[in-house]
Amino acid sequence: MRTQRGNLPKPAGRTAKLTVYALGVAAVLACGAARSAEVEVLHYWTSGGEAKSAQVLKQMLDEKGDTWKDFAVAGGGGGNAMTALKTRVIAGNPPAAAQIKGPAIQEWGDEGVLVSINDVAKREGWDKLIPPQISGIMKYKGQYVAAPVNVHRVNRLWINADALKKVNAQPPATWDEFFRTAEALQKAGITPVAIGGQQWQDAETFETVALGVGGAAFYEKAFVQLDQSTLRGPTMVKALETFKKIKAYTDKAQTGRDWNLATGMVISGKAAMQFMGDWAKGEFSVAGKVPGKDYLCVPAPGSQNAYTFNVDSFAFFKVRSADVEKGQKDLASLLLSPKFQEIFNLNKGSIPVRQGMDLSKFDTCAQRSAADFTSAQAKGTLVPSWAHDMVDTPAVEGAFYDVIGNFWNDDNESAQQAADKLAVAAKTR
Ligand code: GAL
């Protein structure tokens, strides 16, 4: 904090005492001002459940004496937000923090624009609080540059309980059961599957089907190791065929529909099921729906033993202001605090990333998610979500999006052709 002290005339006598006092007050006020930082945060949480969660963050940061400056960019999955981020960073004016994940954190680190928050992480013992599969992603060259807030499970199926009752079915555990139930729902005049025709939603659905059809070892080989023969092999072809078979059970008006509107179709009973990560629960909660009664949340068919994780995190950017730097550290510390982890995740549909939390306030969906996370970790079936930025570089992920989106929309392309294209896409630089 720079002061103008050098320019002040030398005080004398009583006036001197008053002046010294006044200077003290000024210094205190100045320090007080420095304590309140405006922290601009880029995020893409704009649906009902998401906005409620973002509000928790804003409120708790404000309670710390800082000011949240909202930089919300609508668009599920964050594609639009990433474009906005690039524009701001290139202009030399990054936000203090941005919601980015996975390998993109490393890419921003390579650009030299991220700032270390390692002192906060060290002081608060993050290495012990965060599972190692996740803490590694948050570090650049051994230093924390990002803070995680949650764990979302992606391989999920959401079901309207009444719709299922109408066709006298149980939640489908296998793909055969799934298609039998879908057929019955169709006959009963209910759209079996709600989907939004946006590339990231197609990609997410396919990712979930691939896990259910091929299992975690196949998934890992294909999407994490990018193994060429697995990408174009028979299991991938089967996964693509299964994915495409779902299309007959979706509605015609899906093009461009946002994910939360698709969730709305399941909430209202217009549609029966949706494949979506557990941020969907935030929408059910906002609508006042109760899990186990109004809706069911189950692992997607065939994927009961595996867990695709998607961790939201905030990376911190270099800014030219000591006040903002202080605000960044306040935010980093807040994100991992038990109180924030509980309230935020209760709203978001995810589970705390901070280990050892008391989950008694969480519903059965979340409690099951936490238990499954731990057991998948032990069994080696915990896999990162590629459709949600957790594995591949943005270039490879984008190329995969194109292949899957085109395959979904083009009824003349064969599953083998799409598999061959996935293998080519994996080589994108
Ligand atoms: C994911 C993100 C979630 C959720 C979802 C829909 O990528 O991790 O927090 O917001 O997109 O926007």
Residues whose N, C-alpha, C, O or C-beta is under 5 A from the ligand:
A	BS01	GAL	Y44 G75 G76 G77 W279 D312 H388
